[in-house]
Amino acid sequence: MYYNQTAGFGLLAPEGYPEGGESLTLERLSSMNPDYIIIQHRIDVAEAAVKDKQSSKVWNSLEAVKNNHLVIFDNSLNSASILAGRLASEYVKLAEQ
């Protein structure tokens, strides 16, 4: 929903972004070099994954990481409800500041 051109946040999915939600390697993510990275998972799992990558030169070379455009959403926002959309937009807005 975040990449939906009409109802989303105006973000474009990077070229090569998997439509099926499969896992990405860091190298594949690097080749996409997204402006934003949105991770939607349990907060503790997502934060641990990010912490694990913080010493990686590849991770730190990503535009989203360099510009602090990394957003973590709890799985509870995995719906198309109005409240979930509003909370998600607030998190993305905070990443822009």
Secondary structure in CASP SS format (residue, H / E / C, confidence):
PFRMAT SS
TARGET T0000
AUTHOR 0000-0000-0000
METHOD secondary structure of the structure
MODEL  1
M C 1.00
Y C 1.00
Y C 1.00
N C 1.00
Q C 1.00
T C 1.00
A C 1.00
G C 1.00
F C 1.00
G C 1.00
L C 1.00
L C 1.00
A C 1.00
P C 1.00
E C 1.00
G C 1.00
Y C 1.00
P C 1.00
E C 1.00
G C 1.00
G C 1.00
E C 1.00
S C 1.00
L C 1.00
T C 1.00
L H 1.00
E H 1.00
R H 1.00
L H 1.00
S H 1.00
S H 1.00
M H 1.00
N C 1.00
P C 1.00
D C 1.00
Y C 1.00
I E 1.00
I E 1.00
I E 1.00
Q E 1.00
H E 1.00
R C 1.00
I H 1.00
D H 1.00
V H 1.00
A H 1.00
E H 1.00
A H 1.00
A H 1.00
V H 1.00
K H 1.00
D H 1.00
K H 1.00
Q C 1.00
S C 1.00
S C 1.00
K H 1.00
V H 1.00
W H 1.00
N H 1.00
S C 1.00
L C 1.00
E H 1.00
A H 1.00
V H 1.00
K H 1.00
N C 1.00
N C 1.00
H C 1.00
L E 1.00
V E 1.00
I E 1.00
F E 1.00
D E 1.00
N H 1.00
S H 1.00
L H 1.00
N C 1.00
S C 1.00
A C 1.00
S C 1.00
I H 1.00
L H 1.00
A H 1.00
G H 1.00
R H 1.00
L H 1.00
A H 1.00
S H 1.00
E H 1.00
Y H 1.00
V H 1.00
K H 1.00
L H 1.00
A H 1.00
E H 1.00
Q C 1.00
END
